[in-house]
């Protein structure tokens, strides 16, 4: 049961909470954790009249690798097997949910554990929810860990 767990991380406290829960579950079940970070390239969707700085993508990849390194250390500290993978090219510009679904298929994951920022109202309508989209589109079980919200 859940021999391979996929955990997408973005460096947020909510993603870290999801990773913590995945670690607890993996320890109980003897599972392997695969941690992914998808480099968000949605900036190319917006024509701002200028070219983005040449090193922007490199900076995003470097930041993503740092996020993965921190996550890997947490998994190793728990004594669990696991691996990390950075995905530099989403399925389509800015399509993080579809990219997570593709990664789940490629890794033969049996469960996806993902954090949700719990956005409401206008922010949810405009930004959408990566976790919600993954849940609705994923053929695998998805465990959504809702992050703690700041006072509104």
C-alpha positions in Angstrom: 0.0 0.0 0.0 1.6 3.3 -1.2 5.0 2.0 -1.9 5.9 5.2 -3.7 4.7 8.7 -2.6 5.1 11.8 -4.7 5.4 15.1 -2.9 5.5 18.4 -4.9 7.2 21.2 -3.0 7.5 24.9 -3.7 9.4 26.1 -0.6 6.2 27.2 1.2 5.3 26.4 4.8 2.3 24.5 3.4 4.4 22.3 1.2 6.7 21.6 4.1 3.7 20.5 6.2 2.7 18.2 3.3 6.2 16.8 3.2 6.1 16.2 7.0 2.9 14.3 6.7 4.3 12.2 3.8 7.4 11.4 5.9 5.2 10.2 8.8 3.1 8.0 6.4 6.2 6.7 4.6 7.8 5.7 7.9 4.7 3.8 8.9 4.3 2.1 5.6 8.0 1.7 4.6 7.4 3.8 1.5 9.8 5.7 -0.8 9.3 9.4 -1.3 9.9 11.2 -4.5 10.0 15.0 -4.1 9.5 17.2 -7.1 9.8 20.9 -7.8 8.3 22.4 -10.9 9.9 25.5 -12.2 7.1 27.9 -12.9 7.6 29.5 -16.3 4.3 31.3 -16.4 6.1 34.6 -16.8 6.4 33.8 -20.5 2.6 34.1 -20.9 2.7 37.8 -20.2 3.9 40.2 -22.9 5.3 43.1 -20.9 7.1 44.7 -23.8 10.5 43.7 -22.8 12.5 40.5 -22.6 12.9 38.9 -19.2 16.4 39.1 -17.8 18.6 36.4 -19.4 19.3 34.7 -16.1 15.7 34.6 -14.8 15.1 30.9 -15.7 18.5 29.9 -14.3 17.6 31.8 -11.0 14.3 29.9 -10.8 16.1 26.6 -11.4 18.7 27.4 -8.8 16.0 28.4 -6.2 14.1 25.2 -7.0 17.2 23.1 -6.5 17.7 24.7 -3.1 14.1 23.8 -2.1 14.7 20.2 -3.2 18.0 20.0 -1.3 16.3 21.1 1.9 13.4 18.7 1.4 15.9 15.8 0.7 17.7 16.5 3.9 14.4 16.3 5.8 13.6 12.9 4.2 17.2 11.6 4.9 17.0 12.8 8.5 13.9 10.7 8.9 15.9 7.7 7.7 13.8 7.2 4.6 14.7 6.3 1.0 13.8 8.9 -1.5 14.9 11.0 -4.4 14.4 14.5 -5.8 13.7 15.8 -9.3 13.5 19.3 -10.7 11.2 19.7 -13.6 12.4 22.7 -15.7 9.8 22.6 -18.4 6.1 22.3 -17.4 3.7 20.5 -19.8 2.5 24.0 -20.9 3.6 27.5 -19.7 2.4 27.8 -16.1 0.6 24.5 -16.0 1.9 23.2 -12.7 -1.0 20.7 -12.1 -0.6 18.9 -15.4 3.1 18.7 -14.8 2.6 17.2 -11.4 0.2 14.6 -12.9 2.8 13.7 -15.6 5.5 13.4 -12.9 3.2 11.1 -10.9 2.8 8.8 -13.9 6.5 8.8 -14.7 7.5 7.9 -11.2 4.9 5.2 -10.8 3.6 6.9 -7.7 0.7 5.4 -5.8 -0.2 8.5 -3.8 0.3 12.2 -4.2 0.7 14.3 -1.0 0.3 18.0 -1.7 -0.1 21.2 0.3 -2.9 23.6 -0.2 -2.6 27.3 0.7 -6.4 27.4 1.2 -7.0 30.5 -0.8 -10.5 31.8 -0.9 -12.7 34.3 -2.8 -11.1 36.4 -5.4 -7.6 35.0 -5.0 -8.8 31.5 -5.6 -10.9 32.6 -8.6 -7.9 34.4 -10.1 -5.1 32.1 -9.1 -6.9 28.8 -8.9 -5.6 26.0 -6.7 -2.9 23.7 -7.9 -3.8 21.2 -5.2 -7.5 21.3 -6.2 -6.7 20.8 -9.9 -4.4 17.9 -9.1 -7.1 16.3 -7.0 -9.7 16.6 -9.7 -7.5 15.4 -12.5 -5.3 12.7 -10.9 -6.3 9.1 -11.2 -4.3 8.3 -8.0 -5.3 9.0 -4.4 -4.4 12.6 -3.5 -3.9 13.7 0.1 -4.3 17.4 0.4 -2.7 19.0 3.5 -4.3 22.3 4.2 -1.9 24.9 5.4 -2.4 27.1 8.4 -4.0 30.4 7.4 -3.0 33.7 8.7 -5.6 35.8 10.4 -7.7 37.5 7.7 
